[in-house]
Amino acid sequence: MALRISIKTGKNIGGYIMMSNQFNRREFFARTAMSGIGTALTTAAAVKAGEKQKAKQKTMLSTPRAQKIGWRIACQLYTFRDRSFYEALEAISSLGIRNVEPCFFLPLDKKRPDLMTSEALPPDVRREMKARLKDYGIRMPNYYAPVDGNTANFRKIFDFAKEMGVKTLVAEPPAEVFEKLDELCNEYKINLAIHNHPKSPESKYWQPENVLKVCEGRSKRIGFCCDTGHWVRSGLDTVECLKKAKKRIIAMHLKDVAESGKPEARDVPLGTGKANYTAVLKELHAQKFRGMMTIEYEHLSPQLVEDVAKCAKFVEDFAASLKT
């Protein structure tokens, strides 16, 4: 449509309102400018919406059979310690994994390397973290937490866990704080799963007997986070350890390693190492274990995502083989 401008009149000519030349110039340029701004804002909004939509494009769940029998697969953030939490979410989502277990000492965002995925995060960043998890359709049911001898920090940890939707804290607390922890677990309705590292002077829970000892007299909210790979590194039999832990298993760290009795043994995909993983899963199924099974793969390589996918597939294939 052509722009018609009358120099002097304000009459209605052929359906067009004719204003002064000065007014129309001002209006014309103002509207043109606003049109440009509107276009820019619309474009920016579209780009932002596109980025958000990309984040929300969830890969199909890769372990539906495992989930059907009550085994929910997660990924331990230490697996992707070569990147930030936000970057790791993209990889985890691409694997069809819907749960993550963050570590308190690993970075949240590569642009802000001083921020760790922990209770030290300020309220606004916690909201940001929750929103990012929601965008990827990923939950945070477990949290590897700094539960040590500093009881003054416990409530802060539990508050953070509750805010983030955590059901289980994974930690290695000293024996003297379990009375306080049991009280808080029951108050917050959050479990504490005791993790085992390989046998060493510093590792308090490398064998099941040590975990069972601190569980004595405690509620069922206190129990094991069984790291099968570390049991193998300690020279222990994984199935026998699971039998000892029976009824106290809260969570699993699914891990297989290449050599037994060597703390430095490297991780390998489930079923290809010394952990006897088919027997491990058979024992868990026989115990009617239902809960979080977290894949932790410590060997960094260019094939990391592929190796984690193999671990998830091993569990899924086992679940698919069961007669239901």
Buried (B, 14 or more C-beta within 10 A) or exposed (E): EEEEEBEEEEEEEEEBEBBBEEEBEEEEEEEEEEEEEEEEEEEEEEEEEEEEEEBEEBBEBBBEBBBEBEBBBBBBBBBBBEBBBBBBBEBBBBBBBBBBBBBBEBBBBEEEEEBBBBBBBEEEBBEBBBEBBEBBBBBBBBBBBBBEEEBEBBBEBBEBBEBBEBBBBBBBBEEEBBEEBBEBBBEBEBBBBBBBBBBEEEBBBBBBEBBBEBBEEBEEBBBBBBBBBBBBBBBBBBBEBBEBBEEBBBBBBBBBBBBBEBBEBEBBBBBBBBBBBBEBBBBBBEBEBEBBBBBBBBBEEEEBBEBBBBBBBBBBBBBBEEEE
